[in-house]
């Protein structure tokens, strides 16, 4: 039994030597990988298969994500995805949220932890919204002194310097159970 790394489409054997096994396909001449993983060859039974690597958690339309706001643009902002449906991800993906009316209202700031709902995957870009009551900022600090803040309606007030700033707060703002730890 030998192992070799493989990505989707990689040729791992020829059909004269082996038959297709788990996570492989026959293209008429070769056996190719369907997934990212490690090729394994059962020489006794002449079967080639791919042991799939750990799957990345990628958001899909309808999923709720949690992440940190990484960029602000004119009418949109980006959230670096840390959790998809409560499961941690290290995929390094960002979602783009439209900030309708953002010129009149500060919805988020860079560094805020926010939750959003994925609405579409279009041209390689993941689009999300924060327009529902449970969506929006979960955690933030004072924009002036980096002190702790408390919610005041649709604003946050710094407990250290008294600065008040508007945010689109989630109903779960300040509730630390949005982070779920796994034992993996």
CORBELUR-V818189 format. One record per backbone hydrogen bond with DSSP energy under -0.5 kcal/mol. CO is the residue of the C=O (numbers start at 1). NH is the residue of the N-H. Records with the same first field share a line. If there is no record, write none. Layout:
CO->NH ; NH
//
This chain:
2->41
4->39
6->37
7->10
10->33
13->31
14->17 ; 18
19->48
21->24
22->50
23->34 ; 35
25->27 ; 32
29->15
30->27 ; 32
31->12 ; 13
32->25
33->9
36->53
37->6
38->51
39->4
40->42 ; 49
41->43
42->46 ; 47
46->19
47->42
48->21
49->40
50->52
51->38
56->58
60->63
63->65 ; 118
64->85
65->116
66->82 ; 83
67->114
68->80
69->111
71->78
75->99
76->73
77->97
78->70 ; 71
79->81 ; 95
80->68
82->89
83->66
84->87
87->84
93->81
94->126
95->79
96->128
97->77
98->100
99->102
101->104 ; 105
105->107
107->168
109->112
112->69 ; 114
113->138 ; 139
114->67
115->136
116->65 ; 118
117->129
118->62
120->127
122->125
125->122 ; 127
126->96
127->119 ; 120
128->98
129->117
132->135
133->171
136->115
137->170
138->174
139->113
142->146
147->142
148->159 ; 160
150->157
152->155
154->167
155->152
156->165
157->150
158->162
163->158
165->156
167->169
168->137
170->173
172->175
174->176
175->178
176->179
178->180
//
